[in-house]
Amino acid sequence: MGVELREGLFSRAPRVLVLSAGLILEPYWDVWESSVHIMLWVLAIMSTFTAAQRLVLVWMKTRGEARNEK
């Protein structure tokens, strides 16, 4: 498509940080669920939100280009 996209709420660096935090906190986490499970849920939810956000951004960028071609 040729659309460069660097926007998005939850890019690679925050994903790595969340997963690392879950792995580091695992031995110290004394709650109903392990920290890795919680961090994986956070990762899944935020990654889904970011994918939807990027779909909207690509749609907006390509829609503008389609109007200019007409």
Legacy VTK file of the C-alpha trace (Angstrom):
# vtk DataFile Version 3.0
C-alpha trace
ASCII
DATASET POLYDATA
POINTS 70 float
0.000 0.000 0.000
2.943 2.311 0.502
1.643 3.833 3.717
4.310 4.405 6.343
2.866 4.156 9.813
4.715 4.856 13.037
1.726 5.952 15.081
0.071 3.789 17.657
-0.413 3.770 21.391
1.311 0.477 22.177
4.376 0.152 19.953
7.207 -2.357 20.298
9.049 -0.738 23.230
6.054 -0.604 25.596
5.157 -4.205 24.704
8.648 -5.362 25.631
8.538 -3.361 28.874
5.173 -4.821 29.929
6.281 -8.370 29.223
9.609 -7.821 30.992
7.848 -6.358 34.022
5.597 -9.410 34.186
8.552 -11.766 34.076
10.578 -9.786 36.615
7.692 -9.397 39.083
6.600 -13.053 38.886
8.550 -14.257 41.978
7.255 -11.324 44.067
3.619 -11.355 42.945
1.331 -12.776 45.634
-2.119 -12.119 44.240
-4.914 -14.300 42.840
-3.200 -14.588 39.454
0.413 -14.611 38.352
1.948 -11.418 37.045
2.717 -13.034 33.686
-0.976 -13.793 33.096
-1.966 -10.254 34.002
0.722 -8.728 31.807
-0.267 -10.997 28.905
-3.867 -9.812 29.222
-2.686 -6.197 29.251
-0.518 -6.951 26.230
-3.392 -8.592 24.337
-5.881 -5.810 25.060
-3.514 -2.955 24.292
-2.172 -4.625 21.133
-5.723 -5.100 19.870
-6.495 -1.444 20.578
-3.302 -0.396 18.752
-4.163 -2.560 15.732
-7.628 -0.985 15.535
-6.110 2.474 15.892
-3.666 1.789 13.058
-6.443 0.428 10.830
-8.344 3.686 11.277
-5.210 5.740 10.591
-4.444 3.831 7.372
-8.057 4.171 6.277
-7.939 7.927 6.872
-4.629 8.330 5.010
-5.668 6.246 2.003
-9.122 7.822 1.842
-7.499 11.235 1.503
-5.257 9.981 -1.317
-8.234 8.412 -3.115
-10.049 11.771 -3.082
-7.009 13.513 -4.568
-6.863 10.995 -7.447
-10.452 11.698 -8.579
LINES 1 71
70 0 1 2 3 4 5 6 7 8 9 10 11 12 13 14 15 16 17 18 19 20 21 22 23 24 25 26 27 28 29 30 31 32 33 34 35 36 37 38 39 40 41 42 43 44 45 46 47 48 49 50 51 52 53 54 55 56 57 58 59 60 61 62 63 64 65 66 67 68 69
